[in-house]
Amino acid sequence: MAINVQHNYSLLGHNTFGMDVRADEFISYDSEDELKEVLKSHPKERPVFHIGQGSNLLFTKDYKGTILHSNIRFIELKSIDEKGVFCRVGSGFVWDDFCDDMAKKKFYGVENLSYIPGEVGAAAIQNIGAYGAEVCNVISQVEAVEISTGKKRIFTNKECCYGYRDSIFKNELWRQYIVTAVLFHLSVKPEVKLDYGQLKDLKAMNSVPSAEEIREAVIAIRKNKLPDPSVLGSAGSFFKNPVVSVVKYEELKKKYEDIPHYIIDSEHIKVPAAWMIEQCGWKGRSMGGAAIYEKQSLIIVNQNHAKPEDVILLVEAVQKSVYARFGIEIYPEVNYV
């Protein structure tokens, strides 16, 4: 392809929520050099925002500026030994296609993250996670270009400051860098995580399941409880699961004996936001065109031509309801633009 510039561009096909908003300008590029060329010629006063597949975004209105998108798509095996493989991947590579390729090659580390929508660059920024795994655990380096200068920088895993659904790119460096490639370090030996949810069923197998078998199980689970964005718009899990103190958890357990939880460490416990939302009676309820998904309370769906304000009002109502009942604040995992 090449640098592709379009004006008054519809973003309907670039956000999984299905919000019919437009950008003044939309630019896609195929290489790091092309990105640098775009940034060099781009007017400094014009706002710029980079997106992947738009799977973790809520566009709240038309974007008065330039939307950038990466078409950098490659997989490059850098080295392999008895311990693992270093694999460099372009930021525009579809995340699930990467998971599929790694599973077929019998490399372990991303199979639990299968079927998560989005692209590789966004996965590294968001620190996606599912079924006991987080992508930060297999990231070695993140390559990025600074928007203001066009200079390349390589971030080590430590420099990315990864946390739960969090990274330096969502905090101190928010909208300052564009990820161009990610270096993963995957295992060539089975290092499986089967202690989360329905994956425990795989433990009954007579042998250690392969990466492909785990991937197939994850996909089946996700398809059963998550909506297909092409049919029912959503941004996946909308809220982060809150982490509370052991003292707060024990306080809640006295009132709710069956409260589900996941131990983080000796002082902190994760409480599923979906469980609290459901306890508050929100499952399946709607406001305007937006609704809490009937099969999974953590997900907000575009049920009936929802407008951005429908989603925002629903989110605020759910947050207030959960806090009023449990004294816990829940925050969006989705980014508002």
C-alpha positions in Angstrom: 0.0 0.0 0.0 1.5 3.4 1.0 0.6 6.5 2.9 -3.2 6.8 2.4 -4.9 10.1 3.3 -8.7 10.5 3.5 -10.8 13.5 4.6 -14.2 13.7 6.4 -13.7 10.0 7.0 -16.3 7.7 8.7 -14.9 5.8 11.7 -17.9 3.4 11.8 -15.7 0.6 10.6 -12.8 1.5 12.9 -14.5 1.1 16.3 -16.2 -2.1 17.5 -18.8 -0.1 19.4 -20.3 0.9 16.1 -20.4 4.6 16.8 -21.1 6.5 13.6 -18.6 9.4 14.0 -16.2 11.0 11.5 -12.7 12.2 11.6 -11.5 15.4 9.7 -8.6 13.3 8.4 -7.6 9.6 8.4 -4.1 8.5 7.5 -2.8 4.9 7.3 0.8 4.0 6.7 2.8 0.8 6.0 6.2 1.3 7.7 8.0 3.2 10.5 9.6 5.5 7.9 6.2 6.4 6.4 5.0 7.1 9.9 7.9 9.5 10.5 7.2 11.2 7.2 3.6 11.7 8.2 4.6 13.1 11.6 7.2 15.4 10.0 4.6 17.0 7.6 1.7 17.0 10.0 0.7 20.5 11.3 1.7 20.8 14.9 -1.5 22.6 15.9 -3.8 19.8 14.5 -4.8 17.1 17.1 -3.6 13.6 16.3 -4.8 10.3 17.7 -3.6 6.8 16.8 -6.0 3.8 16.8 -5.8 0.1 16.2 -9.1 -1.7 15.5 -10.9 0.6 17.8 -11.8 -2.3 20.1 -11.1 -0.5 23.3 -12.4 2.9 22.4 -15.6 4.9 22.8 -15.7 7.8 20.4 -17.8 10.4 22.2 -18.1 12.7 19.1 -16.6 13.5 15.7 -12.8 13.8 15.9 -11.6 17.3 14.9 -8.2 16.3 13.9 -6.2 13.4 12.3 -6.7 9.7 13.1 -3.6 7.5 12.3 -3.7 3.8 11.7 -0.8 1.3 11.3 -0.6 -1.2 8.4 2.8 -2.4 9.7 2.1 -6.2 9.6 4.9 -8.7 9.9 6.1 -11.6 12.1 9.9 -12.0 12.4 11.5 -14.8 14.4 14.7 -13.3 15.8 16.2 -16.2 17.7 15.2 -19.5 19.3 16.8 -21.8 21.8 15.8 -24.5 24.3 14.3 -21.9 26.6 12.3 -19.8 24.2 11.8 -17.7 21.1 12.1 -14.0 20.4 9.5 -12.9 18.0 9.2 -9.3 16.6 5.7 -8.3 15.4 4.4 -5.3 13.5 2.0 -3.1 15.4 -0.8 -3.4 12.8 -0.8 -7.2 12.9 -4.2 -8.5 14.1 -3.7 -9.8 17.6 -5.7 -13.0 17.2 -3.9 -13.9 14.0 -0.7 -13.6 15.9 -2.0 -15.9 18.7 -3.1 -18.4 16.1 0.3 -18.4 14.4 2.2 -18.9 17.7 -0.1 -21.8 18.7 0.5 -23.5 15.4 4.2 -23.1 15.8 3.9 -24.6 19.4 5.1 -21.5 21.1 3.5 -20.8 24.5 2.6 -17.6 26.2 -0.3 -15.9 24.3 -2.8 -18.8 23.9 -4.8 -17.7 26.9 -5.2 -14.3 25.2 -6.8 -15.7 22.0 -9.8 -14.2 20.4 -9.3 -10.8 22.0 -10.1 -8.2 19.3 -7.5 -5.6 18.4 -4.0 -5.3 17.0 -0.5 -6.0 18.4 0.4 -2.4 19.1 -2.8 -1.7 21.1 -2.3 -5.0 23.0 1.1 -3.7 24.3 -0.4 -0.3 25.3 -3.4 -1.7 27.0 -1.7 -4.7 28.6 -4.5 -7.0 27.6 -5.3 -10.0 29.9 -7.6 -12.9 30.2 -7.8 -16.3 31.9 -4.9 -15.8 34.3 -2.5 -14.3 31.6 -1.3 -10.8 30.8 0.5 -9.8 27.7 3.2 -7.9 29.7 4.5 -11.3 30.9 5.7 -12.1 27.4 6.8 -8.7 26.1 10.5 -8.0 26.0 10.6 -4.7 24.2 8.2 -2.1 22.7 9.4 0.0 19.7 7.8 3.4 19.4 8.1 6.7 17.6 7.6 10.0 19.5 4.8 12.1 18.0 6.4 15.5 18.7 9.9 14.7 17.3 9.5 11.6 15.1 12.4 10.0 17.0 12.4 6.2 17.6 12.7 4.8 21.1 12.8 1.2 22.3 11.2 0.6 25.7 12.2 -2.3 27.9 9.5 -4.2 29.6 10.4 -2.5 32.9 10.3 0.9 31.2 6.7 0.2 30.1 5.6 0.3 33.8 3.0 -2.4 33.2 0.1 -2.8 35.7 -3.4 -4.3 35.5 -4.7 -3.1 32.1 -2.2 -0.3 32.3 1.1 0.9 31.0 3.2 4.1 30.8 1.5 4.7 27.4 -1.8 5.2 29.2 -0.3 7.5 31.8 2.8 9.6 31.7 3.3 9.1 28.0 -0.4 9.1 27.0 -0.7 10.1 23.3 3.0 10.9 23.2 4.3 7.8 21.4 3.0 5.5 18.6 4.0 1.8 18.9 5.4 0.4 15.7 6.6 -3.1 16.7 6.7 -5.4 19.8 9.3 -8.0 20.7 7.8 -11.0 22.4 9.7 -13.7 24.3 7.6 -16.9 24.2 8.3 -20.4 25.6 9.1 -23.4 23.5 8.1 -25.6 26.4 4.6 -25.9 27.8 4.1 -23.3 30.5 0.3 -23.4 30.8 -2.1 -21.4 32.9 -5.2 -23.5 33.6 -6.3 -22.3 37.0 -8.8 -19.7 35.8 -12.5 -20.3 35.2 -13.5 -23.0 32.7 -9.9 -23.7 31.7 -9.7 -25.8 34.8 -11.5 -28.5 32.8 -8.3 -29.0 30.7 -6.5 -30.2 33.8 -8.5 -33.5 33.5 -6.5 -34.4 30.4 -4.0 -37.2 30.6 -1.3 -35.0 29.2 -0.4 -31.3 29.2 -2.6 -29.6 26.7 -0.9 -28.0 23.6 -1.1 -24.3 22.9 -3.6 -25.0 20.1 -5.8 -27.0 22.5 -5.8 -24.2 25.1 -6.4 -21.7 22.3 -9.5 -23.7 21.1 -10.8 -23.9 24.6 -10.4 -20.1 25.2 -12.1 -19.3 21.9 -15.1 -21.6 22.8 -15.5 -19.9 26.2 -15.3 -16.4 24.7 -17.7 -17.1 21.9 -20.2 -18.5 24.4 -20.3 -15.4 26.7 -19.1 -12.5 24.5 -21.0 -10.8 21.7 -19.7 -10.7 18.2 -18.9 -7.0 17.5 -19.9 -7.4 13.9 -23.4 -8.4 15.1 -23.7 -6.4 18.4 -21.4 -3.5 18.9 -19.3 -3.5 22.0 -15.8 -2.7 23.3 -15.3 -6.0 25.1 -15.0 -5.8 28.9 -16.0 -2.2 29.7 -15.0 -2.1 33.4 -11.8 -3.0 35.2 -12.1 -5.6 38.0 -11.4 -3.6 41.2 -8.7 -4.6 43.6 -9.6 -4.1 47.2 -7.8 -4.6 50.6 -8.2 -7.8 52.5 -10.0 -5.8 55.2 -12.6 -4.5 52.7 -13.1 -8.0 51.2 -13.7 -9.5 54.7 -16.2 -6.7 55.4 -18.1 -7.6 52.2 -17.9 -11.4 52.8 -19.8 -11.0 56.1 -22.7 -9.6 54.1 -22.2 -11.6 50.8 -20.9 -15.1 51.7 -20.7 -16.2 48.1 -18.8 -13.2 46.8 -16.3 -14.4 44.2 -12.7 -13.3 44.5 -9.1 -13.7 43.3 -6.2 -13.4 45.6 -3.6 -10.9 44.3 -1.2 -11.0 47.3 -1.4 -11.0 51.1 -3.0 -7.6 51.3 -5.1 -7.3 48.1 -8.0 -9.2 46.5 -9.6 -8.7 43.1 -13.4 -8.7 43.1 -15.2 -9.3 39.8 -17.0 -6.1 38.6 -19.4 -8.2 36.7 -20.6 -9.9 39.9 -21.3 -6.6 41.6 -23.0 -5.1 38.5 -25.3 -8.2 38.3 -26.0 -8.0 42.1 -27.2 -4.4 41.5 -29.7 -5.7 38.9 -28.1 -4.2 35.8 -27.7 -7.4 33.7 -29.8 -7.0 30.5 -31.0 -3.5 31.4 -30.7 -0.6 28.9 -30.6 3.2 28.8 -31.3 4.7 25.4 -29.7 2.4 22.8 -27.0 1.1 25.2 -27.4 -2.0 27.4 -25.6 -4.2 29.8 -25.1 -7.5 27.9 -27.5 -10.2 29.0 -24.8 -12.9 29.1 -22.0 -10.9 30.7 -22.5 -7.9 33.0 -19.0 -6.6 32.4 -19.9 -5.7 28.8 -21.9 -2.8 27.4 -23.4 -3.3 24.0 -24.8 -1.1 21.3 -28.2 -2.6 21.3 -30.3 -0.2 19.3 -28.3 2.5 17.4 -26.8 3.9 20.6 -25.3 7.3 20.7 -22.1 8.0 22.7 -24.1 9.8 25.4 -26.3 6.7 25.9 -23.2 4.7 26.8 -21.8 7.4 29.0 -25.1 7.8 31.0 -25.3 4.0 31.4 -21.8 3.8 32.7 -22.3 6.6 35.2 -25.5 5.0 36.5 -23.8 1.6 36.9 -20.9 3.2 38.7 -23.1 5.0 41.2 -25.2 1.9 41.8 -22.2 -0.3 42.6 -20.6 2.3 44.9 -23.9 2.8 46.7 -24.2 -0.9 47.4 -20.6 -2.1 47.9 -18.6 1.1 48.6 -16.3 0.2 45.7 -15.6 2.4 42.7 -15.3 0.7 39.4 -13.5 2.4 36.5 -13.8 2.0 32.7 -11.2 -0.1 30.9 -12.3 1.5 27.7 -10.7 4.8 26.6 -13.0 7.8 25.8 -12.0 9.9 22.8 
